[in-house]
Each structure stands twice: as structure tokens, then as C-alpha cells.
Amino acid sequence: MSVRFLGRRVYVMLAVVVGSTRSLDRMSAVGQLAAALDVPRRTLRRWRDWWTELFPQTALWRAAGARVMPPPDLQRLPDSLLAAFGGSPEAALLRLLVFLSPLTRRCPVTLWQGR
């Protein structure tokens, strides 16, 4: 199972991606996901900050980001990255999770820098 450590708790990477998308706010799906997984809204905000501030600095993004076409808007991550992968929402999400898989193989506490 793919997990990512972002703070004191461990979450499935799918929750980190879906919980961070801004487009879902309008449908309150983020609130439903947060409640179902017991993810505090503060944690969701930290995940969004991670996407825009720290993800672009990761070795994964520095090595592979230039190959993502069309180039995503780094201030709108992960939404713009999902859009770049194209296809159905499910297919784009699956491709994004595969793309992120190098980040989920260990517990990269240093990427979160103690937040």
C-alpha cells in the first residue's frame, strides 16, 4: 500500500492528492473526504502548501517535471498536474499516483521539514 508521511499521521497518497485539489472545495468533497478519513482541515491546508511550496523542489519534480506536457501551473498543484495527465479523472489520477510513486517508497520527513 502506498503511503506518505506528512506530519504526525500516515495517509494513503490518494488522500493527499484528492484532499489537496482546490476544485473539489466547491463540491464539498474535500470536507467529506476529511471527515471520512478523519483528516483535520489544517492538515489539508498543509498538504496544499506542500504541493505549491515543497513539491516543486523535490528531486522527482526537478528530474521529471520538464517532461510533463502541457506544463502544469505550479501554483495550482495538484489540479494542474492532474489536468496535464489528461483522460478521464480516474485515469489521470492513476497516472499521477504512478508518477508520484518514487515519493511513496520511503518516509521522506525531510520533504516536509518538520511542519
HUJOQUI-V538055 format. One record per residue. N is the residue number from 1. OMEGA is omega as a letter, one per 20 degrees, with the letter a starting at -180 (none if undefined). Layout:
n=N omega=OMEGA
n=N omega=OMEGA
This chain:
n=1 omega=a
n=2 omega=r
n=3 omega=r
n=4 omega=a
n=5 omega=r
n=6 omega=a
n=7 omega=a
n=8 omega=a
n=9 omega=r
n=10 omega=a
n=11 omega=r
n=12 omega=a
n=13 omega=r
n=14 omega=r
n=15 omega=a
n=16 omega=a
n=17 omega=a
n=18 omega=r
n=19 omega=a
n=20 omega=a
n=21 omega=a
n=22 omega=a
n=23 omega=a
n=24 omega=a
n=25 omega=a
n=26 omega=a
n=27 omega=a
n=28 omega=r
n=29 omega=r
n=30 omega=r
n=31 omega=r
n=32 omega=r
n=33 omega=r
n=34 omega=r
n=35 omega=a
n=36 omega=a
n=37 omega=a
n=38 omega=r
n=39 omega=r
n=40 omega=r
n=41 omega=r
n=42 omega=r
n=43 omega=r
n=44 omega=r
n=45 omega=r
n=46 omega=r
n=47 omega=r
n=48 omega=r
n=49 omega=r
n=50 omega=a
n=51 omega=a
n=52 omega=a
n=53 omega=a
n=54 omega=r
n=55 omega=r
n=56 omega=r
n=57 omega=a
n=58 omega=r
n=59 omega=r
n=60 omega=a
n=61 omega=r
n=62 omega=a
n=63 omega=a
n=64 omega=a
n=65 omega=a
n=66 omega=r
n=67 omega=a
n=68 omega=a
n=69 omega=i
n=70 omega=a
n=71 omega=a
n=72 omega=r
n=73 omega=a
n=74 omega=r
n=75 omega=a
n=76 omega=r
n=77 omega=i
n=78 omega=a
n=79 omega=a
n=80 omega=r
n=81 omega=r
n=82 omega=r
n=83 omega=a
n=84 omega=r
n=85 omega=r
n=86 omega=a
n=87 omega=r
n=88 omega=r
n=89 omega=r
n=90 omega=a
n=91 omega=r
n=92 omega=r
n=93 omega=r
n=94 omega=r
n=95 omega=r
n=96 omega=r
n=97 omega=r
n=98 omega=r
n=99 omega=a
n=100 omega=a
n=101 omega=r
n=102 omega=r
n=103 omega=a
n=104 omega=a
n=105 omega=r
n=106 omega=a
n=107 omega=a
n=108 omega=a
n=109 omega=a
n=110 omega=r
n=111 omega=a
n=112 omega=r
n=113 omega=r
n=114 omega=r
n=115 omega=none
